[in-house]
Amino acid sequence: MTHFDTLKKGAHSMGVNLSDETLSTLVKYLELLQKWNKAYNLTAIRDPEQMIHLHLLDSLATLPFITGKEIIDVGTGPGLPGIILAICLPEKNFTLLDSNGKKTRFLTQVKMELGIKNAIILNERVEKHALKGHYDHVISRAFASLEDMINWTLLLPNKTGNFLAMKGVYPESEIQQLPKDVVVLDISPLKVTNVEAERHLVRMVRKGSK
Protein backbone atom coordinates (compact mmCIF):
# COMPACT_ATOMS: atom_id res chain seq x y z
CA MET A 1 0.00 0.00 0.00
CA THR A 2 1.35 3.45 -0.90
CA HIS A 3 1.80 6.15 1.73
CA PHE A 4 -1.12 7.99 0.09
CA ASP A 5 -3.39 4.95 0.51
CA THR A 6 -2.27 4.31 4.11
CA LEU A 7 -2.94 7.94 5.02
CA LYS A 8 -6.30 8.05 3.22
CA LYS A 9 -7.50 4.82 4.80
CA GLY A 10 -6.25 5.83 8.25
CA ALA A 11 -7.89 9.26 8.08
CA HIS A 12 -11.16 7.80 6.77
CA SER A 13 -11.33 5.29 9.63
CA MET A 14 -11.05 8.25 12.05
CA GLY A 15 -13.91 10.05 10.29
CA VAL A 16 -11.56 12.56 8.63
CA ASN A 17 -12.33 12.87 4.93
CA LEU A 18 -9.76 14.91 3.01
CA SER A 19 -9.51 15.69 -0.68
CA ASP A 20 -6.93 13.80 -2.74
CA GLU A 21 -5.12 17.10 -3.24
CA THR A 22 -4.80 17.63 0.52
CA LEU A 23 -3.69 14.03 1.04
CA SER A 24 -1.05 14.44 -1.69
CA THR A 25 0.29 17.56 0.04
CA LEU A 26 0.47 15.67 3.34
CA VAL A 27 2.43 12.88 1.64
CA LYS A 28 4.83 15.49 0.21
CA TYR A 29 5.30 16.82 3.75
CA LEU A 30 6.03 13.26 4.90
CA GLU A 31 8.67 12.88 2.17
CA LEU A 32 10.34 16.15 3.19
CA LEU A 33 10.29 15.11 6.84
CA GLN A 34 12.00 11.81 5.96
CA LYS A 35 14.61 13.57 3.82
CA TRP A 36 15.46 16.29 6.34
CA ASN A 37 15.30 13.90 9.28
CA LYS A 38 18.39 12.08 8.04
CA ALA A 39 20.53 15.21 8.45
CA TYR A 40 18.66 17.22 11.08
CA ASN A 41 17.26 14.57 13.41
CA LEU A 42 13.83 16.23 13.61
CA THR A 43 12.06 13.18 15.05
CA ALA A 44 13.19 9.92 16.64
CA ILE A 45 10.75 8.04 14.40
CA ARG A 46 12.45 6.93 11.20
CA ASP A 47 9.94 4.59 9.59
CA PRO A 48 7.54 6.41 7.22
CA GLU A 49 4.62 4.11 8.07
CA GLN A 50 5.08 4.92 11.74
CA MET A 51 5.36 8.61 10.89
CA ILE A 52 1.98 8.42 9.16
CA HIS A 53 0.29 7.01 12.27
CA LEU A 54 2.23 8.64 15.10
CA HIS A 55 2.67 12.07 13.51
CA LEU A 56 0.21 12.74 10.67
CA LEU A 57 -2.88 10.87 11.83
CA ASP A 58 -2.19 11.86 15.44
CA SER A 59 -2.24 15.51 14.34
CA LEU A 60 -5.38 15.00 12.24
CA ALA A 61 -7.21 13.73 15.35
CA THR A 62 -7.34 17.34 16.61
CA LEU A 63 -9.18 18.70 13.53
CA PRO A 64 -12.69 18.67 15.12
CA PHE A 65 -11.44 20.95 17.93
CA ILE A 66 -10.13 23.70 15.61
CA THR A 67 -13.18 25.93 15.35
CA GLY A 68 -11.50 29.36 15.49
CA LYS A 69 -9.55 31.27 12.83
CA GLU A 70 -6.25 32.18 14.54
CA ILE A 71 -4.18 29.32 15.91
CA ILE A 72 -0.70 29.18 17.43
CA ASP A 73 1.17 25.87 17.75
CA VAL A 74 3.64 26.27 20.60
CA GLY A 75 6.74 24.07 20.46
CA THR A 76 5.67 22.88 17.03
CA GLY A 77 8.86 20.87 16.40
CA PRO A 78 8.74 19.69 12.79
CA GLY A 79 5.21 21.14 12.46
CA LEU A 80 3.12 18.79 14.56
CA PRO A 81 0.24 19.38 14.62
CA GLY A 82 0.49 22.92 13.17
CA ILE A 83 1.67 22.34 9.61
CA ILE A 84 -0.66 19.33 9.22
CA LEU A 85 -3.63 21.44 10.33
CA ALA A 86 -2.55 24.34 8.10
CA ILE A 87 -2.50 22.04 5.05
CA CYS A 88 -6.00 20.75 5.90
CA LEU A 89 -7.51 24.14 6.86
CA PRO A 90 -6.31 26.69 4.30
CA GLU A 91 -8.96 29.21 5.39
CA LYS A 92 -7.47 29.50 8.91
CA ASN A 93 -4.23 31.19 10.03
CA PHE A 94 -1.49 29.28 11.82
CA THR A 95 1.56 30.53 13.70
CA LEU A 96 4.14 27.77 14.22
CA LEU A 97 6.56 28.64 17.00
CA ASP A 98 9.69 26.77 18.08
CA SER A 99 12.97 27.83 19.68
CA ASN A 100 14.92 25.17 17.72
CA GLY A 101 16.39 26.75 14.58
CA LYS A 102 16.80 23.43 12.74
CA LYS A 103 13.09 22.73 13.09
CA THR A 104 11.97 26.19 11.99
CA ARG A 105 14.37 26.07 9.00
CA PHE A 106 12.78 22.78 8.00
CA LEU A 107 9.30 24.31 8.30
CA THR A 108 10.30 27.35 6.25
CA GLN A 109 11.41 24.96 3.50
CA VAL A 110 8.16 22.96 3.77
CA LYS A 111 6.14 26.15 3.52
CA MET A 112 8.04 27.23 0.40
CA GLU A 113 8.08 23.85 -1.38
CA LEU A 114 4.42 23.03 -0.68
CA GLY A 115 3.14 26.56 -1.29
CA ILE A 116 1.53 26.90 2.13
CA LYS A 117 0.18 30.46 2.41
CA ASN A 118 -1.57 30.35 5.80
CA ALA A 119 1.35 29.60 8.13
CA ILE A 120 3.87 31.90 9.78
CA ILE A 121 7.06 30.22 11.07
CA LEU A 122 8.71 31.80 14.12
CA ASN A 123 12.03 30.81 15.66
CA GLU A 124 11.57 32.21 19.16
CA ARG A 125 10.81 31.30 22.75
CA VAL A 126 7.11 31.31 23.58
CA GLU A 127 7.49 33.71 26.53
CA LYS A 128 8.92 36.32 24.12
CA HIS A 129 5.97 36.07 21.70
CA ALA A 130 4.42 39.50 21.27
CA LEU A 131 0.87 38.73 20.09
CA LYS A 132 -0.93 38.57 23.43
CA GLY A 133 -4.71 38.18 23.44
CA HIS A 134 -4.73 37.27 19.75
CA TYR A 135 -5.44 33.56 19.35
CA ASP A 136 -8.59 31.45 19.25
CA HIS A 137 -6.53 28.34 20.04
CA VAL A 138 -3.16 27.78 21.67
CA ILE A 139 -2.26 24.18 20.82
CA SER A 140 0.71 22.09 21.83
CA ARG A 141 1.74 18.48 21.41
CA ALA A 142 4.04 16.92 24.00
CA PHE A 143 5.59 20.34 24.50
CA ALA A 144 5.66 20.58 28.30
CA SER A 145 3.62 19.80 31.38
CA LEU A 146 0.16 21.41 31.44
CA GLU A 147 1.37 23.72 34.21
CA ASP A 148 4.35 24.94 32.16
CA MET A 149 2.25 25.28 29.03
CA ILE A 150 -0.25 27.51 30.83
CA ASN A 151 2.42 29.56 32.62
CA TRP A 152 4.19 30.26 29.31
CA THR A 153 1.13 30.86 27.14
CA LEU A 154 -1.46 32.26 29.57
CA LEU A 155 -1.78 35.63 27.84
CA LEU A 156 -1.89 34.39 24.23
CA PRO A 157 -5.59 33.46 23.78
CA ASN A 158 -8.20 36.11 23.07
CA LYS A 159 -11.28 36.60 25.28
CA THR A 160 -13.03 33.55 23.88
CA GLY A 161 -9.87 31.55 23.09
CA ASN A 162 -8.82 28.23 24.57
CA PHE A 163 -5.80 26.01 25.20
CA LEU A 164 -5.58 22.60 23.52
CA ALA A 165 -2.96 20.25 24.96
CA MET A 166 -2.27 16.93 23.22
CA LYS A 167 -1.31 14.32 25.79
CA GLY A 168 -0.75 10.58 26.01
CA VAL A 169 -2.28 8.90 29.05
CA TYR A 170 -4.95 10.75 31.03
CA PRO A 171 -2.85 13.47 32.75
CA GLU A 172 -4.41 13.22 36.22
CA SER A 173 -1.45 14.56 38.23
CA GLU A 174 -0.76 17.39 35.74
CA ILE A 175 -4.38 18.55 36.04
CA GLN A 176 -4.05 18.69 39.84
CA GLN A 177 -1.06 21.03 39.44
CA LEU A 178 -2.69 23.48 37.04
CA PRO A 179 -2.57 27.17 38.01
CA LYS A 180 -5.77 28.67 39.41
CA ASP A 181 -6.00 30.97 36.35
CA VAL A 182 -7.43 28.22 34.14
CA VAL A 183 -10.39 25.85 34.05
CA VAL A 184 -10.38 22.46 32.34
CA LEU A 185 -13.42 22.31 30.04
CA ASP A 186 -13.05 18.68 29.03
CA ILE A 187 -10.58 15.89 28.29
CA SER A 188 -11.34 13.96 25.12
CA PRO A 189 -9.83 10.59 24.23
CA LEU A 190 -8.40 10.71 20.71
CA LYS A 191 -8.71 7.64 18.53
CA VAL A 192 -5.76 7.34 16.16
CA THR A 193 -5.69 4.57 13.55
CA ASN A 194 -3.20 1.80 14.40
CA VAL A 195 -2.00 3.58 17.54
CA GLU A 196 -2.65 1.47 20.63
CA ALA A 197 -1.24 3.99 23.10
CA GLU A 198 -3.68 6.29 24.86
CA ARG A 199 -4.10 9.79 23.42
CA HIS A 200 -6.05 12.63 25.01
CA LEU A 201 -6.82 16.25 24.21
CA VAL A 202 -7.17 18.58 27.21
CA ARG A 203 -9.27 21.70 26.51
CA MET A 204 -8.77 24.59 28.93
CA VAL A 205 -9.81 28.24 29.17
CA ARG A 206 -8.69 31.18 31.30
CA LYS A 207 -11.00 31.91 34.21
CA GLY A 208 -13.45 34.60 33.21
CA SER A 209 -13.30 33.75 29.50
CA LYS A 210 -16.54 34.12 27.60
C-alpha positions in Angstrom: 0.0 0.0 0.0 1.3 3.4 -0.9 1.8 6.2 1.7 -1.1 8.0 0.1 -3.4 4.9 0.5 -2.3 4.3 4.1 -2.9 7.9 5.0 -6.3 8.1 3.2 -7.5 4.8 4.8 -6.3 5.8 8.3 -7.9 9.3 8.1 -11.2 7.8 6.8 -11.3 5.3 9.6 -11.0 8.2 12.1 -13.9 10.0 10.3 -11.6 12.6 8.6 -12.3 12.9 4.9 -9.8 14.9 3.0 -9.5 15.7 -0.7 -6.9 13.8 -2.7 -5.1 17.1 -3.2 -4.8 17.6 0.5 -3.7 14.0 1.0 -1.1 14.4 -1.7 0.3 17.6 0.0 0.5 15.7 3.3 2.4 12.9 1.6 4.8 15.5 0.2 5.3 16.8 3.8 6.0 13.3 4.9 8.7 12.9 2.2 10.3 16.2 3.2 10.3 15.1 6.8 12.0 11.8 6.0 14.6 13.6 3.8 15.5 16.3 6.3 15.3 13.9 9.3 18.4 12.1 8.0 20.5 15.2 8.4 18.7 17.2 11.1 17.3 14.6 13.4 13.8 16.2 13.6 12.1 13.2 15.0 13.2 9.9 16.6 10.7 8.0 14.4 12.5 6.9 11.2 9.9 4.6 9.6 7.5 6.4 7.2 4.6 4.1 8.1 5.1 4.9 11.7 5.4 8.6 10.9 2.0 8.4 9.2 0.3 7.0 12.3 2.2 8.6 15.1 2.7 12.1 13.5 0.2 12.7 10.7 -2.9 10.9 11.8 -2.2 11.9 15.4 -2.2 15.5 14.3 -5.4 15.0 12.2 -7.2 13.7 15.3 -7.3 17.3 16.6 -9.2 18.7 13.5 -12.7 18.7 15.1 -11.4 21.0 17.9 -10.1 23.7 15.6 -13.2 25.9 15.4 -11.5 29.4 15.5 -9.6 31.3 12.8 -6.3 32.2 14.5 -4.2 29.3 15.9 -0.7 29.2 17.4 1.2 25.9 17.8 3.6 26.3 20.6 6.7 24.1 20.5 5.7 22.9 17.0 8.9 20.9 16.4 8.7 19.7 12.8 5.2 21.1 12.5 3.1 18.8 14.6 0.2 19.4 14.6 0.5 22.9 13.2 1.7 22.3 9.6 -0.7 19.3 9.2 -3.6 21.4 10.3 -2.5 24.3 8.1 -2.5 22.0 5.1 -6.0 20.8 5.9 -7.5 24.1 6.9 -6.3 26.7 4.3 -9.0 29.2 5.4 -7.5 29.5 8.9 -4.2 31.2 10.0 -1.5 29.3 11.8 1.6 30.5 13.7 4.1 27.8 14.2 6.6 28.6 17.0 9.7 26.8 18.1 13.0 27.8 19.7 14.9 25.2 17.7 16.4 26.8 14.6 16.8 23.4 12.7 13.1 22.7 13.1 12.0 26.2 12.0 14.4 26.1 9.0 12.8 22.8 8.0 9.3 24.3 8.3 10.3 27.3 6.2 11.4 25.0 3.5 8.2 23.0 3.8 6.1 26.2 3.5 8.0 27.2 0.4 8.1 23.8 -1.4 4.4 23.0 -0.7 3.1 26.6 -1.3 1.5 26.9 2.1 0.2 30.5 2.4 -1.6 30.3 5.8 1.3 29.6 8.1 3.9 31.9 9.8 7.1 30.2 11.1 8.7 31.8 14.1 12.0 30.8 15.7 11.6 32.2 19.2 10.8 31.3 22.7 7.1 31.3 23.6 7.5 33.7 26.5 8.9 36.3 24.1 6.0 36.1 21.7 4.4 39.5 21.3 0.9 38.7 20.1 -0.9 38.6 23.4 -4.7 38.2 23.4 -4.7 37.3 19.7 -5.4 33.6 19.3 -8.6 31.4 19.2 -6.5 28.3 20.0 -3.2 27.8 21.7 -2.3 24.2 20.8 0.7 22.1 21.8 1.7 18.5 21.4 4.0 16.9 24.0 5.6 20.3 24.5 5.7 20.6 28.3 3.6 19.8 31.4 0.2 21.4 31.4 1.4 23.7 34.2 4.4 24.9 32.2 2.3 25.3 29.0 -0.3 27.5 30.8 2.4 29.6 32.6 4.2 30.3 29.3 1.1 30.9 27.1 -1.5 32.3 29.6 -1.8 35.6 27.8 -1.9 34.4 24.2 -5.6 33.5 23.8 -8.2 36.1 23.1 -11.3 36.6 25.3 -13.0 33.6 23.9 -9.9 31.6 23.1 -8.8 28.2 24.6 -5.8 26.0 25.2 -5.6 22.6 23.5 -3.0 20.3 25.0 -2.3 16.9 23.2 -1.3 14.3 25.8 -0.8 10.6 26.0 -2.3 8.9 29.1 -5.0 10.8 31.0 -2.9 13.5 32.7 -4.4 13.2 36.2 -1.4 14.6 38.2 -0.8 17.4 35.7 -4.4 18.5 36.0 -4.1 18.7 39.8 -1.1 21.0 39.4 -2.7 23.5 37.0 -2.6 27.2 38.0 -5.8 28.7 39.4 -6.0 31.0 36.4 -7.4 28.2 34.1 -10.4 25.9 34.0 -10.4 22.5 32.3 -13.4 22.3 30.0 -13.1 18.7 29.0 -10.6 15.9 28.3 -11.3 14.0 25.1 -9.8 10.6 24.2 -8.4 10.7 20.7 -8.7 7.6 18.5 -5.8 7.3 16.2 -5.7 4.6 13.6 -3.2 1.8 14.4 -2.0 3.6 17.5 -2.7 1.5 20.6 -1.2 4.0 23.1 -3.7 6.3 24.9 -4.1 9.8 23.4 -6.1 12.6 25.0 -6.8 16.2 24.2 -7.2 18.6 27.2 -9.3 21.7 26.5 -8.8 24.6 28.9 -9.8 28.2 29.2 -8.7 31.2 31.3 -11.0 31.9 34.2 -13.5 34.6 33.2 -13.3 33.7 29.5 -16.5 34.1 27.6 
